[in-house]
Amino acid sequence: MLQKLADYNCWANARVLKNLEAIAATGMPLPARAVHWFSHVLNAQAIWIARIEGVSSAVKVFDYHELPALRALHERTCPQLVEIVRNANDTELARIIHYTNSQQKPYSTPVGEILIHCFNHATYHRGQTAIAIREASFAPDNTDYVTWVRELMGQE
């Protein structure tokens, strides 16, 4: 199930990115709140990957990125997250990660729980991104899990 969620997460993030790029192609300004929330989605993903890998993150949780940087961050972190899930056995999923959050508060969390959080967190903030896109009078793309499943089954 984690592999499905990782694949779905990449698909959904790619759809949001493509949606933002389509808006930019109209010549209209991008909805800043949508870019803010989607930046947060990808920043958080990068931060969690760094924590799992035991390295420091190059981004902060609320860094704001322009479209080219969002594309680069997506293209870097999506395969990393999929690979982490693909290589995770039961021992890795149970491994405890010790980290400090953005408020410098220490925590310890198993890798498996972090991965579930990553996917759930991204879904939540993609919803906020969609709202911001709609409030700016554009149509957000559907990023529902079932839409991804239907596409996989050839039921587009």
N, CA, C and O of each residue as an XYZ file, in Angstrom:
624
protein
N       0.823     -1.192      0.000
C       0.000      0.000      0.000
C       0.872      1.264      0.000
O       0.534      2.249     -0.656
N       1.993      1.236      0.733
C       2.876      2.408      0.729
C       3.406      2.693     -0.671
O       3.555      3.852     -1.057
N       3.695      1.628     -1.439
C       4.179      1.841     -2.805
C       3.104      2.509     -3.653
O       3.402      3.406     -4.440
N       1.863      2.078     -3.496
C       0.758      2.718     -4.224
C       0.648      4.188     -3.832
O       0.490      5.056     -4.690
N       0.730      4.460     -2.538
C       0.610      5.843     -2.078
C       1.767      6.701     -2.582
O       1.570      7.870     -2.914
N       2.967      6.135     -2.641
C       4.118      6.879     -3.164
C       3.909      7.202     -4.643
O       4.152      8.328     -5.078
N       3.460      6.216     -5.406
C       3.213      6.439     -6.830
C       2.090      7.443     -7.050
O       2.195      8.331     -7.896
N       1.016      7.295     -6.282
C      -0.092      8.244     -6.368
C       0.376      9.652     -6.014
O       0.019     10.611     -6.699
N       1.161      9.787     -4.966
C       1.659     11.088     -4.535
C       2.438     11.779     -5.653
O       2.265     12.975     -5.890
N       3.280     11.035     -6.328
C       4.056     11.612     -7.446
C       3.128     12.038     -8.580
O       3.297     13.113     -9.156
N       2.163     11.208     -8.894
C       1.201     11.529     -9.950
C       0.428     12.796     -9.603
O       0.288     13.695    -10.432
N      -0.073     12.861     -8.368
C      -0.882     14.009     -7.953
C      -0.040     15.285     -7.936
O      -0.504     16.333     -8.386
N       1.181     15.212     -7.427
C       2.045     16.396     -7.425
C       2.368     16.832     -8.855
O       2.422     18.026     -9.149
N       2.580     15.863     -9.735
C       2.851     16.199    -11.143
C       1.650     16.891    -11.775
O       1.817     17.812    -12.574
N       0.450     16.462    -11.429
C      -0.766     17.109    -11.959
C      -0.888     18.543    -11.482
O      -1.237     19.428    -12.263
N      -0.605     18.785    -10.211
C      -0.676     20.151     -9.691
C       0.360     21.020    -10.391
O       0.069     22.145    -10.795
N       1.557     20.496    -10.530
C       2.615     21.250    -11.194
C       2.227     21.566    -12.636
O       2.412     22.693    -13.095
N       1.696     20.592    -13.344
C       1.251     20.807    -14.731
C       0.132     21.844    -14.786
O       0.086     22.667    -15.700
N      -0.770     21.802    -13.804
C      -1.860     22.773    -13.711
C      -1.303     24.183    -13.529
O      -1.745     25.114    -14.201
N      -0.335     24.345    -12.624
C       0.283     25.655    -12.408
C       1.024     26.129    -13.657
O       0.983     27.313    -13.990
N       1.693     25.221    -14.339
C       2.400     25.585    -15.569
C       1.424     26.008    -16.659
O       1.725     26.909    -17.442
N       0.261     25.368    -16.718
C      -0.760     25.752    -17.700
C      -1.304     27.145    -17.391
O      -1.552     27.932    -18.304
N      -1.487     27.444    -16.125
C      -1.943     28.778    -15.735
C      -0.892     29.808    -16.140
O      -1.229     30.852    -16.698
N       0.365     29.521    -15.864
C       1.454     30.446    -16.218
C       1.499     30.672    -17.722
O       1.810     31.774    -18.174
N       1.193     29.646    -18.496
C       1.231     29.750    -19.956
C       0.158     30.692    -20.498
O       0.263     31.152    -21.635
N      -0.867     30.983    -19.706
C      -1.908     31.917    -20.150
C      -1.422     33.362    -20.085
O      -2.053     34.261    -20.642
N      -0.306     33.580    -19.408
C       0.201     34.936    -19.219
C      -0.371     35.615    -17.992
O       0.048     36.714    -17.629
N      -1.323     34.964    -17.358
C      -1.909     35.495    -16.122
C      -0.960     35.192    -14.967
O      -0.244     34.192    -14.992
N      -0.958     36.052    -13.960
C      -0.104     35.767    -12.805
C      -0.581     34.504    -12.078
O      -1.778     34.233    -11.974
N       0.383     33.758    -11.587
C       0.045     32.574    -10.811
C      -0.585     32.990     -9.477
O      -0.164     33.981     -8.880
N      -1.573     32.255     -9.012
C      -2.127     32.543     -7.695
C      -1.054     32.303     -6.623
O      -0.618     31.169     -6.421
N      -0.642     33.348     -5.954
C       0.469     33.262     -4.992
C       0.169     32.266     -3.878
O       1.066     31.546     -3.438
N      -1.066     32.214     -3.421
C      -1.398     31.263     -2.354
C      -1.275     29.825     -2.837
O      -0.867     28.949     -2.074
N      -1.618     29.574     -4.080
C      -1.470     28.222     -4.628
C       0.003     27.835     -4.685
O       0.375     26.715     -4.334
N       0.830     28.767     -5.128
C       2.272     28.494     -5.195
C       2.831     28.309     -3.783
O       3.686     27.454     -3.552
N       2.344     29.114     -2.849
C       2.770     28.976     -1.446
C       2.484     27.569     -0.929
O       3.373     26.914     -0.387
N       1.245     27.104     -1.096
C       0.880     25.790     -0.559
C       1.592     24.668     -1.285
O       2.012     23.695     -0.659
N       1.736     24.787     -2.593
C       2.419     23.716     -3.313
C       3.915     23.719     -3.003
O       4.537     22.659     -2.949
N       4.489     24.890     -2.802
C       5.882     24.951     -2.339
C       6.015     24.208     -1.016
O       6.965     23.455     -0.808
N       5.054     24.427     -0.127
C       5.077     23.766      1.180
C       4.998     22.244      1.032
O       5.694     21.515      1.738
N       4.155     21.767      0.121
C       4.042     20.324     -0.126
C       5.408     19.745     -0.481
O       5.848     18.756      0.106
N       6.068     20.368     -1.442
C       7.353     19.836     -1.906
C       8.470     20.065     -0.902
O       9.364     19.230     -0.770
N       8.430     21.189     -0.191
C       9.428     21.427      0.861
C       9.333     20.354      1.938
O      10.343     19.776      2.339
N       8.121     20.093      2.401
C       7.930     19.092      3.451
C       8.403     17.723      2.979
O       9.028     16.979      3.735
N       8.105     17.401      1.743
C       8.556     16.128      1.183
C      10.082     16.052      1.215
O      10.645     15.033      1.616
N      10.741     17.114      0.799
C      12.208     17.145      0.795
C      12.763     17.050      2.216
O      13.764     16.371      2.449
N      12.127     17.716      3.146
C      12.579     17.699      4.545
C      12.450     16.304      5.140
O      13.365     15.829      5.811
N      11.320     15.644      4.898
C      11.146     14.292      5.433
C      12.126     13.318      4.808
O      12.659     12.448      5.496
N      12.370     13.451      3.516
C      13.360     12.591      2.859
C      14.729     12.793      3.507
O      15.432     11.827      3.805
N      15.098     14.050      3.722
C      16.387     14.346      4.352
C      16.461     13.723      5.748
O      17.491     13.162      6.123
N      15.396     13.819      6.500
C      15.389     13.223      7.841
C      15.557     11.714      7.776
O      16.326     11.138      8.546
N      14.845     11.074      6.868
C      14.957      9.623      6.717
C      16.377      9.236      6.323
O      16.914      8.243      6.812
N      16.984     10.025      5.435
C      18.335      9.722      4.953
C      19.426     10.229      5.894
O      20.606      9.956      5.669
N      19.054     10.954      6.934
C      20.025     11.430      7.908
C      20.917     12.551      7.414
O      22.074     12.664      7.818
N      20.366     13.385      6.531
C      21.108     14.542      6.013
C      20.307     15.814      6.290
O      19.130     15.751      6.646
N      20.946     16.951      6.125
C      20.207     18.197      6.320
C      19.479     18.579      5.029
O      19.936     18.275      3.927
N      18.363     19.236      5.189
C      17.544     19.637      4.048
C      18.040     20.958      3.470
O      18.462     21.854      4.201
N      17.981     21.058      2.158
C      18.370     22.297      1.471
C      17.244     23.325      1.495
O      17.465     24.489      1.161
N      16.036     22.909      1.886
C      14.892     23.820      1.918
C      14.313     23.891      3.324
O      14.496     22.989      4.141
N      13.618     24.975      3.576
C      12.875     25.160      4.818
C      11.396     24.940      4.528
O      10.970     24.986      3.374
N      10.631     24.704      5.560
C       9.250     24.276      5.409
C       8.368     25.271      4.644
O       7.466     24.848      3.922
N       8.604     26.572      4.783
C       7.762     27.537      4.081
C       8.534     28.362      3.055
O       8.139     29.486      2.748
N       9.632     27.820      2.520
C      10.305     28.481      1.399
C       9.322     28.591      0.235
O       8.538     27.675     -0.014
N       9.373     29.710     -0.470
C       8.500     29.955     -1.624
C       9.333     29.752     -2.879
O      10.432     30.296     -2.990
N       8.821     28.977     -3.820
C       9.568     28.669     -5.048
C       8.800     29.124     -6.282
O       7.576     29.005     -6.337
N       9.505     29.632     -7.249
C       8.918     29.912     -8.558
C       8.776     28.579     -9.302
O       9.315     27.561     -8.867
N       8.057     28.591    -10.414
C       7.759     27.358    -11.144
C       8.987     26.516    -11.509
O       8.966     25.306    -11.286
N      10.048     27.103    -12.056
C      11.199     26.248    -12.397
C      11.779     25.524    -11.178
O      12.190     24.368    -11.277
N      11.811     26.194    -10.053
C      12.319     25.559     -8.829
C      11.350     24.490     -8.323
O      11.780     23.459     -7.807
N      10.047     24.732     -8.469
C       9.072     23.712     -8.099
C       9.245     22.469     -8.963
O       9.222     21.345     -8.461
N       9.416     22.679    -10.261
C       9.622     21.551    -11.177
C      10.866     20.760    -10.755
O      10.829     19.532    -10.679
N      11.968     21.473    -10.480
C      13.218     20.808    -10.094
C      13.061     20.054     -8.772
O      13.554     18.935     -8.632
N      12.383     20.659     -7.815
C      12.187     20.020     -6.513
C      11.320     18.770     -6.660
O      11.607     17.737     -6.055
N      10.277     18.865     -7.452
C       9.424     17.697     -7.712
C      10.227     16.587     -8.388
O      10.162     15.427     -7.981
N      10.976     16.947     -9.412
C      11.725     15.930    -10.161
C      12.840     15.296     -9.339
O      13.278     14.185     -9.639
N      13.300     15.993     -8.308
C      14.328     15.424     -7.428
C      13.700     14.570     -6.327
O      14.165     13.461     -6.063
N      12.647     15.076     -5.684
C      12.129     14.395     -4.502
C      11.182     13.243     -4.822
O      11.116     12.277     -4.062
N      10.460     13.324     -5.911
C       9.518     12.248     -6.241
C      10.240     10.911     -6.391
O       9.852      9.947     -5.730
N      11.270     10.811     -7.229
C      11.961      9.518     -7.337
C      12.625      9.080     -6.026
O      12.703      7.888     -5.729
N      13.100     10.053     -5.252
C      13.717      9.708     -3.966
C      12.708      9.043     -3.044
O      12.999      8.017     -2.429
N      11.527      9.628     -2.949
C      10.505      9.085     -2.061
C      10.044      7.706     -2.532
O       9.874      6.799     -1.718
N       9.843      7.548     -3.821
C       9.451      6.250     -4.372
C      10.530      5.213     -4.074
O      10.214      4.080     -3.709
N      11.783      5.583     -4.222
C      12.901      4.661     -3.963
C      12.982      4.280     -2.481
O      13.244      3.124     -2.151
N      12.758      5.243     -1.595
C      12.749      4.946     -0.156
C      11.702      3.890      0.147
O      11.973      2.929      0.868
N      10.511      4.064     -0.399
C       9.433      3.104     -0.154
C       9.771      1.759     -0.785
O       9.586      0.715     -0.160
N      10.259      1.778     -2.003
C      10.581      0.536     -2.711
C      11.612     -0.297     -1.943
O      11.522     -1.524     -1.914
N      12.583      0.364     -1.326
C      13.659     -0.343     -0.628
C      13.359     -0.627      0.833
O      14.162     -1.275      1.505
N      12.232     -0.164      1.341
C      11.942     -0.299      2.768
C      11.374     -1.677      3.094
O      10.321     -2.073      2.594
N      12.100     -2.390      3.946
C      11.572     -3.646      4.481
C      10.971     -3.350      5.855
O      10.929     -2.194      6.276
N      10.511     -4.378      6.550
C       9.877     -4.168      7.856
C      10.825     -3.505      8.855
O      10.411     -2.664      9.653
N      12.094     -3.889      8.802
C      13.072     -3.297      9.713
C      13.222     -1.804      9.447
O      13.259     -1.002     10.380
N      13.307     -1.437      8.179
C      13.444     -0.015      7.831
C      12.188      0.761      8.214
O      12.289      1.871      8.737
N      11.022      0.206      7.967
C       9.775      0.893      8.301
C       9.632      1.101      9.805
O       8.985      2.054     10.239
N      10.229      0.217     10.600
C      10.169      0.337     12.060
C      11.300      1.204     12.621
O      11.266      1.585     13.791
N      12.303      1.518     11.789
C      13.447      2.299     12.263
C      12.980      3.668     12.752
O      12.210      4.356     12.082
N      13.458      4.041     13.920
C      13.074      5.315     14.533
C      14.003      6.422     14.030
O      15.227      6.296     14.071
N      13.397      7.495     13.562
C      14.135      8.679     13.119
C      14.055      9.720     14.231
O      12.965     10.040     14.705
N      15.187     10.242     14.644
C      15.245     11.312     15.639
C      15.529     12.613     14.892
O      16.477     12.691     14.110
N      14.714     13.621     15.131
C      14.830     14.880     14.395
C      14.260     16.016     15.233
O      13.611     15.794     16.255
N      14.516     17.222     14.781
C      13.863     18.394     15.370
C      12.988     19.012     14.293
O      13.362     19.059     13.121
N      11.823     19.484     14.704
C      10.923     20.090     13.724
C      11.338     21.539     13.447
O      12.379     21.996     13.921
N      10.520     22.245     12.683
C      10.878     23.620     12.287
C      10.881     24.583     13.472
O      11.434     25.678     13.375
N      10.270     24.187     14.587
C      10.312     24.999     15.809
C      11.407     24.516     16.764
O      11.451     24.912     17.929
N      12.280     23.661     16.254
C      13.411     23.103     17.007
C      12.982     22.213     18.171
O      13.705     22.087     19.160
N      11.819     21.604     18.053
C      11.328     20.676     19.057
C      11.750     19.256     18.655
O      11.534     18.854     17.512
N      12.355     18.486     19.587
C      12.814     17.133     19.231
C      11.669     16.113     19.197
O      10.756     16.144     20.021
N      11.752     15.212     18.215
C      10.781     14.134     18.077
C      11.486     12.866     17.627
O      12.613     12.905     17.134
N      10.798     11.736     17.807
C      11.248     10.436     17.315
C      10.045      9.733     16.701
O       9.010      9.590     17.351
N      10.179      9.292     15.447
C       9.058      8.699     14.724
C       9.562      7.576     13.825
O      10.608      7.726     13.194
N       8.838      6.439     13.749
C       9.239      5.370     12.832
C       9.109      5.809     11.368
O       8.230      6.600     11.024
N       9.984      5.292     10.525
C       9.989      5.626      9.098
C       8.624      5.366      8.463
O       8.135      6.198      7.698
N       8.006      4.234      8.765
C       6.700      3.914      8.179
C       5.647      4.957      8.498
O       4.834      5.306      7.642
N       5.658      5.455      9.722
C       4.699      6.484     10.113
C       5.006      7.814      9.423
O       4.098      8.563      9.065
N       6.284      8.091      9.244
C       6.686      9.309      8.518
C       6.177      9.248      7.085
O       5.667     10.241      6.565
N       6.309      8.094      6.445
C       5.862      7.968      5.058
C       4.357      8.164      4.948
O       3.886      8.868      4.055
N       3.597      7.545      5.854
C       2.148      7.747      5.845
C       1.835      9.229      6.029
O       0.976      9.778      5.338
N       2.533      9.873      6.960
C       2.323     11.305      7.166
C       2.626     12.096      5.898
O       1.857     12.983      5.525
N       3.731     11.788      5.233
C       4.104     12.516      3.997
C       2.967     12.497      2.986
O       2.614     13.531      2.419
N       2.399     11.323      2.763
C       1.352     11.203      1.752
C       0.073     11.903      2.200
O      -0.582     12.568      1.398
N      -0.281     11.761      3.456
C      -1.477     12.413      3.974
C      -1.308     13.938      3.984
O      -2.220     14.669      3.598
N      -0.162     14.401      4.418
C       0.141     15.835      4.473
C       0.055     16.450      3.077
O      -0.524     17.521      2.898
N       0.634     15.770      2.097
C       0.611     16.284      0.727
C      -0.816     16.370      0.198
O      -1.174     17.342     -0.467
N      -1.629     15.364      0.490
C      -3.020     15.384      0.037
C      -3.763     16.577      0.632
O      -4.494     17.276     -0.070
N      -3.572     16.800      1.906
C      -4.221     17.921      2.588
C      -3.850     19.263      1.931
O      -4.728     20.070      1.623
N      -2.566     19.490      1.723
C      -2.133     20.778      1.184
C      -2.358     20.889     -0.331
O      -2.454     22.001     -0.849
N      -2.442     19.777     -1.040
C      -2.876     19.867     -2.443
C      -4.309     20.368     -2.496
O      -4.679     21.093     -3.419
N      -5.118     19.990     -1.517
C      -6.483     20.521     -1.436
C      -6.479     22.025     -1.241
O      -7.267     22.734     -1.868
N      -5.606     22.520     -0.382
C      -5.503     23.969     -0.194
C      -5.013     24.643     -1.477
O      -5.458     25.739     -1.820
N      -4.107     23.988     -2.172
C      -3.622     24.513     -3.453
C      -4.774     24.612     -4.445
O      -4.912     25.614     -5.146
N      -5.597     23.576     -4.500
C      -6.741     23.570     -5.415
C      -7.722     24.696     -5.084
O      -8.242     25.354     -5.985
N      -7.968     24.912     -3.809
C      -8.860     26.006     -3.404
C      -8.295     27.347     -3.866
O      -9.026     28.183     -4.397
N      -7.005     27.547     -3.666
C      -6.372     28.813     -4.074
C      -6.422     28.988     -5.589
O      -6.589     30.108     -6.073
N      -6.280     27.913     -6.334
C      -6.385     27.984     -7.792
C      -7.808     28.384     -8.186
O      -8.006     29.249     -9.040
N      -8.781     27.753     -7.561
C     -10.186     28.057     -7.862
C     -10.538     29.490     -7.473
O     -11.252     30.169     -8.210
N     -10.051     29.957     -6.329
C     -10.327     31.328     -5.888
C      -9.735     32.363     -6.840
O     -10.193     33.505     -6.886
N      -8.719     31.962     -7.596
C      -8.116     32.861     -8.582
C      -8.786     32.708     -9.950
O      -8.266     33.188    -10.958
N      -9.938     32.040     -9.979
C     -10.764     31.870    -11.183
C     -10.160     30.928    -12.220
O     -10.429     31.063    -13.413
N      -9.353     29.985    -11.773
C      -8.849     28.925    -12.644
C      -9.443     27.604    -12.176
O      -9.957     27.511    -11.061
N      -9.375     26.593    -13.017
C      -9.909     25.280    -12.665
C      -8.769     24.365    -12.212
O      -7.855     24.088    -12.987
N      -8.817     23.899    -10.970
C      -7.781     22.969    -10.518
C      -8.006     21.584    -11.113
O      -9.145     21.165    -11.322
N      -6.917     20.882    -11.383
C      -7.019     19.506    -11.862
C      -7.432     18.597    -10.703
O      -7.108     18.858     -9.545
N      -8.142     17.542    -11.033
C      -8.556     16.554    -10.049
C      -7.340     15.710     -9.658
O      -6.681     15.125    -10.518
N      -7.052     15.652     -8.370
C      -5.931     14.838     -7.884
C      -6.409     13.752     -6.918
O      -5.631     13.276     -6.092
N      -7.663     13.363     -7.012
C      -8.192     12.316     -6.145
C      -7.498     10.979     -6.410
O      -7.147     10.657     -7.545
N      -7.314     10.220     -5.350
C      -6.707      8.889     -5.467
C      -7.475      8.020     -6.459
O      -6.869      7.328     -7.277
N      -8.797      8.053     -6.389
C      -9.592      7.212     -7.270
C      -9.409      7.619     -8.739
O      -9.512      6.772     -9.627
N      -9.145      8.875     -9.000
C      -8.880      9.314    -10.372
C      -7.594      8.672    -10.881
O      -7.523      8.234    -12.029
N      -6.578      8.620    -10.019
C      -5.320      7.942    -10.370
C      -5.576      6.463    -10.647
O      -5.073      5.922    -11.632
N      -6.355      5.803     -9.786
C      -6.666      4.384     -9.967
C      -7.400      4.171    -11.283
O      -7.100      3.234    -12.023
N      -8.357      5.035    -11.570
C      -9.103      4.915    -12.835
C      -8.179      5.058    -14.027
O      -8.309      4.325    -15.007
N      -7.245      6.000    -13.951
C      -6.276      6.154    -15.051
C      -5.432      4.902    -15.210
O      -5.183      4.462    -16.332
N      -4.991      4.326    -14.105
C      -4.205      3.084    -14.170
C      -4.994      1.956    -14.823
O      -4.425      1.099    -15.500
N      -6.310      1.962    -14.614
C      -7.180      0.925    -15.158
C      -7.691      1.266    -16.555
O      -8.517      0.543    -17.113
N      -7.191      2.381    -17.122
C      -7.606      2.781    -18.460
C      -9.009      3.347    -18.518
O      -9.658      3.295    -19.562
N      -9.484      3.889    -17.404
C     -10.839      4.449    -17.336
C     -10.795      5.966    -17.234
O     -11.528      6.562    -16.444
N      -9.952      6.578    -18.018
C      -9.814      8.035    -17.972
C     -11.111      8.657    -18.388
O     -11.225      9.883    -18.423
